[in-house]
Amino acid sequence: MIRPDDECPYPRPFSADFHSCPAYEAREFIPLDTLYQPLEPILTCRHLETRAMTQRHRWYAACALGDAEARNRWVLEVGPARLGRIRAVQRELGGAIAPYMTRLWELKGQQLLALRDGKDPEPATTELRRLGGEMTEELSNFVKGHRQALAAIEMPADATMQLVRAAVDRFVDTHFATEVTLDVPDDLLKRFPEPVQSFFRPPVPMRPEAKS
């Protein structure tokens, strides 16, 4: 069986020192078990997604950017130097919110479990919103302290905070486990210029057809 051209060729989960793919964008993922308890965080890639193969009931880990040539082309289009600056800011931002992440997911699991069992989710939601507010305040301080670094990658501070707040609100208010992320909503992200969009979510090219 011929594998799809856009299949990720690297072992997963990714190690902390993984640098083999030039387009790799590290992203921490905290999965939930069947009781909505958070499991150990793992490293995945911002570009990684699940796609169906032409064979029925078969799936594979695909790169949203495409095949190896498309990944290299994307790096050149963004610019290796600019991409390096984006990654540096993203790493620091990830460090700023790291102390909040496990507890956020614990509370999210409690909220989802209450909804599943027909119980009152409000206590978990209230605490989730409070902690989300604390994290947002921490991120606001981060943005204020990194204005020059953000300006270097064409990221206005006010736009950054608007999108951060939208991502946190979406996390709190989403009630379907399969849709819970800390991503910025697409409809809001599209209102901002390309550099801002690239920081929060890299552009995705047309998907190639999977081969059988």
Residue pairs with C-beta under 8 A, 6 or more apart in sequence:
1 55
1 212
2 211
2 212
3 60
3 211
4 51
4 53
4 60
4 62
4 208
4 210
4 211
5 66
5 67
5 208
5 211
6 51
6 62
6 63
6 65
6 66
6 67
6 70
6 207
6 208
6 210
7 60
7 61
7 62
7 63
8 45
8 48
8 61
8 62
8 63
9 68
10 18
10 20
10 21
12 44
12 48
12 61
13 42
13 43
13 44
14 24
14 26
14 43
14 44
14 45
15 43
16 43
18 24
18 26
18 43
21 45
21 71
22 71
22 72
22 75
22 80
23 47
23 63
23 65
23 71
23 72
23 74
23 75
24 45
24 47
25 45
25 46
25 47
25 87
25 90
25 202
26 43
26 45
26 46
26 87
26 90
26 91
26 94
27 43
27 44
27 45
27 46
28 41
28 42
28 43
28 44
28 94
28 101
29 41
29 42
29 43
29 44
30 38
30 39
30 41
30 42
30 101
30 102
30 105
31 38
31 39
31 42
32 38
32 39
32 105
32 108
32 109
32 112
32 177
33 39
35 109
35 113
36 108
36 109
36 110
36 112
36 113
36 116
36 177
37 106
37 109
38 102
38 105
38 106
38 109
41 101
41 102
45 63
46 201
46 202
47 63
47 64
47 65
47 202
48 61
48 62
48 63
48 64
49 61
49 62
49 64
50 59
50 60
50 61
50 62
51 59
51 60
51 62
51 207
51 210
52 58
52 59
52 210
53 59
53 60
53 210
53 212
54 210
54 211
54 212
55 212
60 210
63 70
63 71
64 202
64 204
64 205
65 71
65 74
65 202
65 204
65 205
66 74
66 205
66 207
66 208
67 208
70 205
74 202
74 203
74 205
75 83
78 86
78 198
78 202
82 153
85 149
85 152
85 153
86 153
86 198
86 199
88 149
89 146
89 149
89 150
89 153
89 155
89 199
90 199
92 142
92 146
93 139
93 142
96 138
96 139
96 142
97 135
97 138
97 139
100 131
100 134
100 135
100 138
103 131
104 128
104 131
104 132
104 135
104 171
107 124
107 127
107 128
107 131
108 124
108 128
108 171
108 180
110 121
110 124
111 121
111 124
111 125
111 128
111 175
112 121
112 175
112 177
112 180
113 119
114 120
114 121
114 124
115 121
115 175
121 175
125 172
128 172
129 172
132 168
132 169
132 171
132 172
133 168
135 168
136 164
136 165
136 168
139 161
139 164
140 161
140 164
143 150
143 157
143 160
143 161
143 164
144 157
147 157
150 156
150 157
150 160
153 195
153 199
154 193
154 195
154 196
155 195
155 196
155 199
156 196
159 192
159 196
160 196
160 199
162 188
163 184
163 188
163 189
163 192
163 196
163 200
166 184
166 185
166 188
167 182
167 183
167 184
167 185
168 182
170 181
170 182
170 183
170 184
170 185
171 180
171 181
171 182
174 180
174 181
183 200
183 201
184 200
184 201
189 196
189 197
189 200
189 201
190 197
194 203
197 203
